[in-house]
Amino acid sequence: MAPSTVAVELLSPKEKNRLRKPVVEKMRRDRINSSIEQLKLLLEQEFARHQPNSKLEKADILEMAVSYLKHSKAFAAAAGPKNLHQDYSEGYSWCLQEAVQFLTLHAASDTQMKLLYHFQRPPAAPGAPTKEPKAPAPTPAKANVTARQPSCGLWRPW
């Protein structure tokens, strides 16, 4: 039976630690077990592929997780590192293409034509990408034809 609160207050610090140690140890084991169970759930498909129909021990789960992380790291390294400038360039180009595509879906107004013209010019900022959008600047007649034929299946409220 656990000691009462009054009895605990009368104990020396050494005795308090001796009573607290099993509780702290149980909490630590529970955290470890919970984390191993989460790993098992996250890597469930990987486990099923390598060891189907087998009960996994905690050590098996940890070994499989380490193996999976090593494989993932090697795969990412083989894909080749991307630098920030390349990421920026690809993102900028994609965004520019989306903007041009959106602007060509609707009847051409003066503002739309100015924006399209602006987008066709190379960026003036230093370090900015030099790729130009793949979609050519539409003429008003082409914009009207394109407006009837949306090129993507995205729902838009306008």
C-alpha positions as CSV (number, residue, x, y, z in Angstrom):
1,M,0.0,0.0,0.0
2,A,1.3,3.5,-0.9
3,P,2.3,5.7,2.0
4,S,0.0,8.5,3.0
5,T,0.9,12.2,2.3
6,V,1.7,12.8,5.9
7,A,4.0,9.8,6.0
8,V,5.8,11.0,2.9
9,E,6.5,14.4,4.4
10,L,8.3,12.7,7.3
11,L,10.6,10.8,5.1
12,S,14.2,11.8,4.4
13,P,15.1,12.9,0.8
14,K,16.9,9.6,0.3
15,E,13.8,7.7,1.2
16,K,11.7,9.9,-1.0
17,N,13.9,9.1,-4.0
18,R,13.7,5.4,-3.3
19,L,9.9,5.7,-3.4
20,R,9.9,7.9,-6.4
21,K,12.3,5.8,-8.5
22,P,9.9,3.0,-9.5
23,V,7.3,5.5,-10.6
24,V,9.8,7.5,-12.7
25,E,11.2,4.4,-14.2
26,K,7.7,3.2,-15.2
27,M,7.0,6.5,-16.9
28,R,10.3,6.3,-18.8
29,R,9.5,2.7,-20.0
30,D,6.0,3.8,-21.0
31,R,7.5,6.7,-23.1
32,I,9.9,4.3,-24.8
33,N,7.2,1.7,-25.5
34,S,4.9,4.4,-26.9
35,S,7.6,5.7,-29.2
36,I,8.4,2.2,-30.4
37,E,4.7,1.6,-31.1
38,Q,4.5,4.9,-33.1
39,L,7.6,3.8,-35.1
40,K,5.9,0.5,-35.8
41,L,2.7,2.3,-37.1
42,L,4.7,4.7,-39.2
43,L,6.7,2.0,-40.9
44,E,3.9,-0.6,-41.0
45,Q,4.2,-1.0,-44.8
46,E,8.0,-1.4,-44.6
47,F,7.6,-4.2,-42.0
48,A,4.9,-6.0,-44.0
49,R,7.2,-6.0,-47.0
50,H,10.3,-7.4,-45.2
51,Q,8.7,-9.6,-42.5
52,P,5.1,-10.4,-43.3
53,N,3.1,-12.4,-40.7
54,S,5.7,-12.2,-37.9
55,K,5.4,-10.7,-34.5
56,L,8.0,-8.0,-34.2
57,E,10.1,-7.4,-31.1
58,K,11.1,-4.0,-30.0
59,A,14.6,-4.6,-31.3
60,D,13.2,-5.6,-34.7
61,I,11.2,-2.4,-34.9
62,L,14.3,-0.3,-34.0
63,E,16.5,-2.1,-36.5
64,M,14.0,-1.8,-39.3
65,A,13.6,1.9,-38.5
66,V,17.3,2.5,-38.7
67,S,17.6,0.5,-41.9
68,Y,14.7,2.5,-43.5
69,L,16.2,5.9,-42.5
70,K,19.6,4.9,-43.9
71,H,18.0,3.8,-47.1
72,S,16.0,7.0,-47.3
73,K,19.1,9.1,-46.7
74,A,21.0,7.2,-49.4
75,F,18.1,7.7,-51.8
76,A,17.9,11.4,-51.1
77,A,21.7,11.7,-51.6
78,A,21.5,9.8,-54.9
79,A,18.8,12.2,-56.2
80,G,21.4,15.0,-56.0
81,P,21.4,18.1,-53.9
82,K,19.5,21.1,-55.0
83,N,20.8,24.5,-54.2
84,L,18.5,27.3,-53.1
85,H,18.9,29.2,-56.3
86,Q,17.7,26.2,-58.3
87,D,14.7,25.8,-56.0
88,Y,13.9,29.5,-56.3
89,S,14.2,29.4,-60.1
90,E,11.9,26.3,-60.4
91,G,9.3,27.9,-58.0
92,Y,9.4,31.2,-59.7
93,S,9.0,29.6,-63.2
94,W,6.1,27.5,-62.0
95,C,4.3,30.4,-60.3
96,L,4.9,32.5,-63.5
97,Q,3.4,29.8,-65.7
98,E,0.4,29.5,-63.4
99,A,-0.2,33.3,-63.5
100,V,0.1,33.5,-67.3
101,Q,-2.2,30.5,-67.6
102,F,-4.8,32.2,-65.3
103,L,-4.6,35.5,-67.1
104,T,-5.1,33.8,-70.5
105,L,-8.3,32.1,-69.4
106,H,-10.3,35.3,-69.4
107,A,-11.1,38.0,-72.0
108,A,-8.0,40.3,-72.3
109,S,-8.3,43.6,-70.6
110,D,-5.7,46.4,-70.7
111,T,-4.5,45.4,-67.2
112,Q,-4.2,41.8,-68.1
113,M,-2.2,42.6,-71.3
114,K,0.2,44.8,-69.2
115,L,0.7,42.0,-66.7
116,L,1.3,39.5,-69.5
117,Y,3.8,41.8,-71.1
118,H,5.5,42.4,-67.8
119,F,5.8,38.7,-67.2
120,Q,7.4,38.1,-70.6
121,R,10.3,40.4,-69.8
122,P,13.3,38.8,-68.0
123,P,13.4,39.7,-64.3
124,A,15.6,42.7,-63.4
125,A,16.5,41.7,-59.9
126,P,20.0,40.4,-59.4
127,G,20.1,36.7,-58.7
128,A,16.6,36.2,-60.0
129,P,16.0,33.3,-62.4
130,T,16.4,34.0,-66.1
131,K,13.9,31.4,-67.3
132,E,11.0,32.9,-69.3
133,P,7.6,31.4,-69.1
134,K,6.8,28.7,-71.6
135,A,3.4,30.1,-72.5
136,P,3.7,32.9,-75.1
137,A,1.9,36.2,-74.6
138,P,-1.6,35.8,-75.9
139,T,-3.2,38.1,-78.3
140,P,-6.7,39.3,-77.5
141,A,-8.2,36.9,-80.1
142,K,-6.3,34.0,-78.7
143,A,-7.3,34.9,-75.1
144,N,-11.0,34.7,-76.1
145,V,-10.5,31.2,-77.6
146,T,-8.5,30.1,-74.6
147,A,-11.2,31.4,-72.2
148,R,-13.7,28.8,-73.5
149,Q,-11.2,26.0,-73.0
150,P,-9.8,25.8,-69.5
151,S,-6.6,23.8,-69.4
152,C,-6.8,22.4,-65.9
153,G,-9.6,20.7,-63.9
154,L,-9.4,23.0,-60.9
155,W,-12.6,24.5,-59.6
156,R,-12.6,28.2,-59.4
157,P,-15.5,30.3,-58.1
158,W,-15.1,32.9,-60.9
